Amino acid sequence: MHLVRTHTFRGKRWRFIWETVRGNAVGYAERPGQTIQIDPRYCGRELLETIIHESLHACVWDLDEEAVTMTARDIARLLWRLGYRTEEDME
């Protein structure tokens, strides 16, 4: 998988860290450091949903966790139905 190192959300550059996240989390967005951490052990739809979830936090920081979770799940489900897959998912 091509791992993105940075991405700009709403005019601010965020750094992506691809390593195990503390606790039980799959991903984490930290606003003061503008860092998104994603656990690279995950794949498929769960990884897609996590990337969307943390990206939503970066874009709309004031959304509550429930709204972010529901929105990320719905977007991931749509993209999955449309055929989104990484090369690793196809193997």
N, C-alpha and C positions, 0 to 999 in steps of 0.2 A: 504494500500500500504506500502511496506517496503521502508522506506526512507533512502537512502544512506547518510552517514554523511561525508565521504571523498572518493576521488578517485584519482588515480595517472594517469596523462596524460603526456606522453613524459618525464617520470622520475621526475615529480614534483607533489607533493601532493596538491590537491585542496580541499577546504572545501565546502560542500553544505549546504545552508541555505534554509529551506522550509518555507517561509513566504511571505506575500504580498510585491510586488516589488514597488518601488517608481514610480510615474507617471503612464503612460499607459502601461508600459512594463509587459510582462509575465515572463521574465527572464532577468538576468543580470550577466555578467562575469566581475570581477574586477581583473586585473592582478597583481597590486602591492600586494594586500592581498591574491591573489590566492584563491578567493572566488567566488562561483557560487550561485546565489540566484534564486530560482524557486518559483513561486506563486502556492501553493498547491491547490488552488480552481479550477484549470483547470484539465481536464482529457482527456482520449482518445487520438486521433491523435494530437490534439493541444498540449497536454502535451509532447507527444513523440517528436514532432517537436521542441519544446522549449528545451528539454533536449539535443537533438542532436545539435541544434543551439549553445547553450552555451558551450557544449563540444568541438565543432569545434573551438570556440574562444580560449578555453584553449589549444587546440592542435596546432593550426596554427594561432597565434595571429596576424600575418601580413596580413591575408586575409581581403579584404574589406567587408563591411557589405552586399553588394549585393551578393557577391560570397557565403558567409556564409548562407544567407537566402535561396538562390536557392538550394544550396547543401543540407541543412537540410531538406527542403521541399521534395526534390527528394528522399532522404534516408528514411524519415518518410513515404512517400507514398509507397515505395517499401516494407518496413517492415509491413505496415498496410495490403497491398495486400497479404503478406505471412502469415498473420494471427496473427501478434503480438497484444496482448491485455493484460492489467493488470487484476487482479482478479476483481477490481472494474468495469472495462469496461464490464465484463461478467455478472454482476448482473442485 
